[in-house]
Amino acid sequence: MTAAEAGTGRLTRTLGARTRRVVYGTPGPAEIRDELHHTTTIDLAHVVMLTECGLLPEDAAAALLAGITRLRADEFAELYEMDAPRGLYLMYEGHLVAELGTEVGGKLHTGRSRNDIKATITAMRLRGELIDLLGETQRMQAVLLARARAHRGVPMPVYTHFQPAMPISYGYYLAGIASALDRDITALRQTLEELDRCPLGAGAVSGTDLPIDPARTAALLGFDGPPLHAMDAVAARDTVLRALGAAAGAGLTLSRLATDLQLWSTQEFGFIEFPERLVGGSSAMPQKRNAFLLEHVKAKAAHAVGAWTACASATKSTPFTNSIEVGTEAVSGAWSALAAVRDSVLLAQVLVSGARPVSERMAQRAREGFVTATVIANRLVTQGVPFRTAHHVVGAAVREAIESGESELTKITLPDGMPADVSAEVPSLADVVDAHDRGGGPGTCEDTVHTLRERLAAHGERLVAHRDRLRAAELQLDTAVGDIVARRATRGERR
């Protein structure tokens, strides 16, 4: 067994097949492509940097870059059936050594470690997931705001303790969800902005004494700069925790939206109708129209909550250095959790777009719930009546209406001794909704939507700038790789 096959200069035995499956899994072609795509992107940037720093001869660099580029173009197909006794990375590196020789392939790992490579892969993968999730969550907010503006004139009751409380509009409710989602977007964006430093260059745990240029690799990989602190770069995965927390927050916001929409779409409420494409039937009950997609939205937040809990639990009490508990086990559930929240967002987009308020039913239930009572009491207050007195007067009127079988409040009987100039009219629902124009009430819905639209535009601009920076880095890396390979080809022609 050669040193390359053994993986180190000291160990000569590898894990048994069963233990290897537990530790490294049994990656199929898709998993190999996903992991090695990030690995080889890092390799391309690293080889360019080593060459520019004089640590790698240009001919060797060109051979490495050509070999890596060829593997990428073929989607690593020639590696699919290869044995990986110590994981994909060492299998892939060993393949390059076997193909190009030790004098070329053996120089790839100069000035780095699997530790900083792994941390960089996590950062790049997390960056991609957050950019995708942010984009879809911003689209979700745009849908909410569009529907909020369209339905701001549809009165309905808002409930507290599951009892009708005050009059609002359906558009105002949706604007409230958009307001909460704005904070979730802010949290996701701030987490993305934490990924500004590239871990590559941190080495195993304390950097390196080789004259490398980590700022160059950081720029080629789309980061703002190199590690600030090597040990922190390989020890910490707290940004993954914050990403899961932010994603869980967005999932929870949408789960509460879905809970309301599901309740309101029942026959007992009848506030919301969904088109047939967004409901399901029953295998046994032909009358059913199940808004089952809402149940997926409600449940998917649990994936992020569970992944955050697992990540925090695996990280707790580990030493602050490179650690498999943190770098591997703690983050293992993050990717499926982030994907679940993204799916929740996608479902919520079509559900909010497709939901249609039944305005007559909403208005009917608002009147039957006597939700104008507080407004009537407040109008008595503006005429000089103490609030508690007004509260009792209107409460008595509601009791009288219920006892007489009335389904809504139509009149207020003022008690004897009330000043003659005091009047108590029962206002319309639309008038009451519009009158609540202080403290962020439904009368300010248009202003709320305008403010949130401005914030959404700002979020969008920052996301576009982030994507543009990554595209520019990708182009810069492609150009640098192409230049080195081209110069080698030119030298070969001259010979």
Steps between C-alpha positions, in 0.01 A plus 500: 500500500640840399495809721236647273284193538542493876409867523776600747869438547444307822174303488484190285153365582156643420153456646309182440219508244216518752665769712583694185134499398405642838761776489508596131172360375456347158484802271342448163569703185283793611676528837842468337416776251368734770797465735772498239353797316573717806831324568628550149387863489716555807784305334493718190526816710769346720715393204473846344610658829791257552620572149483875545688469831778297338424188704394294199679487162272621223531178297390296801221747569377480141498120513305505825252756371449306178450174689253654744312677221472174308354322803248781548398497135427126524317550833760280672362189330832314509496523882156347554623142539826575678563385856509778760644347820561842659223705341440671168764768532797266545364268234479792256844633597648151467351474152672824396832373640460173312413682178753785516776363721617601844699796367178654371201351682691480827542878506130582498466487878781750564413754768163364607319227690181302468385709796500836323379338178203352683417828673517677163272245336249549782516879457458479122216251523325701770544816295328338204214366712442838665505688171238262361284510814525879519391538140192282549411662833515843339266374228271377777494845656427656160199267462375592847532872432325475164209314655498736800450796267237317295295394806549794734131591458363155598382526864527201729523433875832445668496245779658494843471186712307354203220754549410785262664814634543796266431587136792492259535418131637190333763716332604637836544146633726411206700818553557386859647171378717697255620718787607197702662344192701819450681427827562143387648631175721738697624212716576285196678787326710581806599135525603501135711809561683317779649276232734776390830333593636191328634232740757383245846586626423411860664163442452229760439744784765775510564622147831424326858624478501459122482830305147449367249776420165407659350832389546392138317171543228679697446741210497222241235317703278806544582587862591844631817390673714225659461355851523746786597222744609156384379303799159665489477435126526122543344467846176691460183419309282749687396663173331172411314523830389855423394398151286223644356740757413755233352233274301360791367851567378531142352151519318584822356820352364307204372218721287752691371640171415147386321426828273801453432427134417138576257600775342769286456261207282262705126488439448631852683823413473519123726805479743364239457295186778324311481396135484130423867488401593583862274254681480124518218252519453196716543136405185416696294820541398656167380826652839602637708799384809473714738797507776250571785711364460724802585206723833463319572869559415463869719194549812594306609757758561205733792387283688823565409504869621142536818563302582805712448295816721218369770742384507685833500174695789355298701822541439541873807439718731413211855641513546820303716356226444284195247237604309233311204548734471857378638495146324182389229378734359836614444628147385174341130573542520862389468444127179301500353742757577805286353321200183422699452866590558598138229253397271650763558844349427373148173341615399813690556711188242310296258465792489872578480578128216255451298568816185705442324674789123450524425862582128453577571226753781699661279807540213290633717342769641840594150634557388185684804528723408855606854611417401867475427513874833648605478766230155607620633523854793708379265740321309550822834578663564776244170654616617519859373167635756321726632191324389256768147645489499476121628142527208403725246678277612322184540169682137528615392570141679188379334292771162643406554418133598140581207446734256638242639268232668770295798382293668841499513827685250744350431748781636629828267596782658770713417484872313775681716785620719503190548854359247586233762581237656152523410272211595140425476402137597157372764558230554290189778242489688687230481820704635324808789339311603831346465682832769284662779712359721528807739256660544305177132416464325389180435861400874528435517187282600692187785674684614167647507337158693796356763483776539123463531533122787744548670262741446210263661698219802569723526132592483413132775744405735351758428149379562601139831658603598177675416291195688742275810469718490122477459510123793742472717272717404198290599687183825614660583141599418365153721766344793429733477125439473551126803728491726249678388211278535713186854609586601138543350413163690788338827380651431153369446630147830691513684183590 
